[in-house]
């Protein structure tokens, strides 16, 4: 599989909730991978495949900033699962980073391109309407609410059916309203029963979300596919060592701070909003609604073997909240599988006349390294929040020390949005 993507347009930001900022956006991306189908089911419909990426590169220019993204040299095979209501890419050996997922999860999933084909026999000149559920999956949306997209068989040349498709659709992804206009062409090899080439021009407009910018862009996507010999990394002997099960761990992503000395895992609803030497901020966005925020900070180190007591931590939390403090709902201490000592304090209170719940954590190890995590959400979202804090805390790991915290606090690190 070879994929080329070109994007031009503008990003729309509203970081302070008041002022709209627009930035010119340019993206150029290239992917090349081998794909082996592992299973196909009809009721309910789903496909699962494993991919080996030999090339993945994206150059992203937003405003004056330029970012180049590539895959890690040691990136293992990627599992791809598509269902009627879900598309999922995950690495069975270790959770992907958000940056890696964004690099390889492009519109026009190769497992779904043939969903544009007719379900009944057609003749030259006939038109048909691709189902909205498959359009949503193909273009990375959660839901299509309205579509007039049609496909047409143009002609047949040398056992290759030439197709065209066009139209507009409206819907949402991550609860954020989106509009899309598309014009495309495709080739279907009648002997191989395979879409061998696919190209589409897109105009997409997406509203600003709680954790992602909005945009208005034009994009060109091209994809070429052909049958090939199976690469060694996708042979049965190598796949036998991998778990192809899309269980709970498949939904996890890895976060490694670029500026602080920690890493953790989180589910895909959490988005990194800020990554600095002194503070990292995450937002939990579920179906477009902002549910919670998590702040993570490294703390000055204690002497090895010294720990903060639970009573001291409760007093610190109450002092930090000041007049917002209501009452301590729960307080506990435990040890993670990685050996960290974890203090947990749950507090209810009021902020701006809104009932709030805070969950504070103090994490430390025997070498005196310490970190604080604070989760904040409205009290009526307690059930929706559930145990969304647990994975971030239990997977938290201190990384090899860099500069002392006091030295790094003098650095000027730009926020990452």
N, C-alpha and C positions, 0 to 999 in steps of 0.2 A: 504494500500500500504506500502510495506517495500522496502527500497532502500539501497544498500551498494556500496560504491565507494572506490577504492584504486588506488592511482596514484604514480608512481615512475618515476623520470627522472631529467631534469635540466631546470632551468629558464635561460633565456638569456636577459641581461640588457645592455642598451647603454645610460645611463643617460646623459652623456656629449656629445653625438653625435659622439664620436671618439673611445672610448675604449670599447670593448666587454667584459662583465663580465658574467661568468656563475656561478650559484649556484645550488647545489643539492636540489631536491624538493621531498618531501613526503607528501601525503595527505591521510587521512582516514576520510570518511564521512558516516553518517548514517541518514536516514530519515524514519519517519513513519507518515502516514497521512491517514485520511479518505477523500474520494472524492465523491461528488455528482454531477452527470451530470445535468445541468440546461437546456441546449438547444443543439440541433443538427440540422444544416441546410445543405442542399445538394447543392444549387445553389445560391451564391457560397458556397463552403464547409467551414464550421466552427463548432467548438464545444466550449461550455462554461461550466465550472464547478466551484464549490466552494470547497475548501480544508480546513480541520482543522488539523493542525500539532500537534501531541502528543509528537514527539521527533525529534530533529534536532541538529546534532552535527558534527563538523568538526575539526580535528586537522591538522594544516598546519605547516610543517617544511621546511623553506627555508634557506639554509646555516646554521648558528648557531641560527637563530631565530625560535621560536615556538609560534604559535598563536592558541588559542582555540576559536571556534565560536559556539554560541548557540543562539536560539531564545529568545527574551525577554519573561518574564513570562506572560506579558499582551498582547502578540501578538494575534490579532483577526483573523478571517477567511481570507483566501487568495483566490482571484478570479484567475482562469486560463482560458485564451482565446487562442485558436489556429485557425489560418486561413491558407490559402495557402501561404500567404506572410508574416505572422507575428505569433510570439508566445509571449504572454504577461502574466506576473504574477504581480498582484497588490493587495494592501490592500484597500478595499473600505472605511475604517474608517479613515485611515491616510496614507500618503506616506511612503513607505518602506525606510530603509537605504540601501545604496549600499551593505554593509556587509551582511545584511539579504537577499537581493536578490541573491547575489553570493552563499549564503549557500543553498538556496532551489532551485535555477534554475540550475539543473544538466542535463546532457545529458540523453536521453532516456525518454522523457516526456511521462507519462502514458497515456495521451490523444491521443498520436500519435503512440504508439507501433503497433496497429493493421493496420496502414498504410503499414506495411511490408507484410501484407497478400496478397494473389493473388486476383485479381479482377474478375477472371473467375474460374470455377471449374477445379481442378487439381487432378491427381492420383499420387500414390506413385512413387517417382523418378523424377517427373516433376520439372522443374526449371522456375523461372520468375524473372524479373528485377523490383525491387521497383522503383517508380518514383523519379527522382532527387529532385523535390520540397519537397517531404516528407522526404527524407534523410536529406536535409538541415534543415528542421524544427526539426527533431528528434534529431540531433546532435548539435543543437544550432548555425548553420551557417546561413548566409544570402543567400548564393548562392552556388550551386554545378555546376561547369562548365564541369566536366568530371567524369564519374562513370562506373565501371564495376561490381558493387555490384550485386550479384544474391542471390536468396533464393531458397530453395529446400524442398519439402515434403519428409522426410526420411521414416517415417512409422506412423501407427496409432495403439495405444495401449489403450484399455479400454476407448474408445471414446475420446481419447486425441491425437491430431495430433502433431507429433514431427517435428520441423522445424530446418533447418540450414541455415545460410546466411554468406557470406564472400565477400571480394573484396576490392578495393581501390577507393578512390574518391578525387577529388581536387576541391577547391573552395575558398571562402573567408568569413570572418566574420568581421564586422566593417571595411570592406575595406582591411583587412590584409589577405595575402595569407596563405592557410592552406592545409595540406595533411593528409589523414587519411587512415589507413589500418585496417580492422575489420574482426573478426571471432566470430560468435555467434550462440546461440541456443535459441529456444523458444518452449513453450508448449501452444497449443490452445485447450481449452475445447470445444468440438463440441456441447455439450448440453447447456452449459451456453453461448456459443458464446463469449468467453472471453479468452484473452491471460492471463494465470495464472502465467507464469514464463518466465523470459527473462534474459539471461546472455550474455555478449559480452566482448571480449578482444580487446582493441584498441591500436594502435600506431599512435600518432598524432604529427605532426610537424607544428608549427605556427611561422610566421615571427614576428619580433619586430614591434609594432605599436607606434603611437605618444603618447599614454597614457597608454599602457599596455606592459608588457614584452613579449618576445617570449618564446617558450618552445619546447622541444622535450621530449615526455613522453610515457610511456606505462600505460594503465589503465585497470582495471577490474570493470565492472558495473554489478550488479545483482539486479533484481527487482522481487518481488513476489506480486501477486494480488489475492484477493478473495472477493466475495460478503459478506456483513456483514450488521448487523442492523444499521440503520441510527443513528448517535450520536446526542444527544440533540442540540448541537451547530449548526447543519446543518438542523434542523427542520424548517418548513415553518414559524413558529412564530418568530424565531430568524432572519431568512433571510429577513423577511419583513422590518426589521429595517435597512437593508444594501442597498446601491446603487450598483447594478451590472453593471451599465453603464460604458463602457470603454472609457470615454470621455477624454478631455485634462488632467484632474487631475490624471487619471490612469497612465499617463506616467511620473509623477513626482516622484522624490526621495528626501529623507530628509538627510541633512548633519548637524551633530552636532559635533562641534569641540571638540577633546579630550584635547586640550591644551589651547584654547582661550575661551572666554565667549560669543559665538554667535552660532546661528543656522539659517538655511535657507532651502528653497526648490529649486530644479533645475530639468530640464528635463534630460533624460538619456544620452544625448550626452555629457554632462559635466562630467568630471572625476577629482576626487581629486588626485592631484599629491604630495602635501606637506601639512602637518598640524602641525604647530609649534605654540608656544605661541605668536610669533611676526609676523608670516606670514602664510597664507594659500593660496595655488595655485591650480587653476582649469584650465583644458584645455577642449576646445570644439572641439571634433573630430566628423566629419560628413562624413559617408561612407569612413572612412579611411584617410580623409584629415584633417590636423590640420587647424582649422578655426580661433580660437582666444584663448587668455589666459586671465584669471582673477586672480588678486592678491587682497587678503583681509587682512587688518591689523586693529587691534584695535589701537586707538590713546589715548594719555594721556587725562584724563578727564578735562573738564571745571568745573567751579563753577555751581551749579544747576541754571538753567534758562538762562545761557549765551549761545549764539549760534554764529557760524561763519557766516559772511555775504557772500552773493553770490559774491560780488566784491572781498572780501578777498580770497575766494576760487579760483576764476579765477587767481588772482595774484600768489597764491601758485602753481597752476598747471603750469602756464607759467614758473615760477622760477624752478620748478622741471624738466621740459623738456629741459630747456636750449636751446642749438643750434638746437635741434630737433623740437622745436616749430615752427609751421607755422602760423596758425590762429585759432581763436575760431569760430567754426561753429554754436554752439548753447549753450545757458546757461539758466537754469531754476531752479525753486525750487518748491517743492510740499510736501505734507504730506501723509504718508502711512496710510493704514487702521489700522495698529497697533499703530499709533501715532508718528512714527519717522519723523523727519524733514529731507528732502532729497534735497541736492544740486546736480545738474547734469551739467557737462561741457563737451561738445564734441569738440575735437581738431583735426585738421589735421596737418600733418608735414612729415618729412623725417627722416628715420633711416637707415644707411648703404645704401644710395641711393635708398631706397624703400619707396614708398608712404604709410604712416601709418595713421590709425585713432585710437584715444584714446577716451574712454568714462570714465570720472572720476566722482565718487560719494563721497560725504561727508554725512554720516548718523549720526544723533545725536538725543538724547531724552532730556526731560526736567530735568533729573537728572544730566546732564552734560556728559553722556557717549557718546563716539564717535567712529566711524570706517570709514575707507576709502576703496573704491573698485575701481580698475582700470582695464578696459577691453582694450585689445590691439589686433588689427588685421590689415591686409593689406587692403588698400582702395578698391582694386578690389573685396574684399569679403564682401562688405557692404550689398549687397542684400542677400547673403547667411547667413550672421550673423543675419539679420533681427532685431527682438526684443529679442534676446537670453539673454540680460542683465536684462530684466524687472522682470522676476520671481525671480531671485536671490535677487534683490534689494528690491522689494515690499514685499517679504516674510521674509526679514532679521529681526531677533529678537536678542536683547541682553539677555543673560542668567544671572542667579544669579551670583553675583560677586564672584570670587575666590580670589587668591592673587592679590595685587596691581600689575599693569603692570610692574612697575620698578623692583619689586622683581622677577617676572617671567622671565624677560629678562636675568637674570643671570643663569637661568637653562639651562642644556644641553639636549634638546629634539631632538631625532633622527627624520629625515624626514620620512614620510610615502609614499611609492611608490605603 
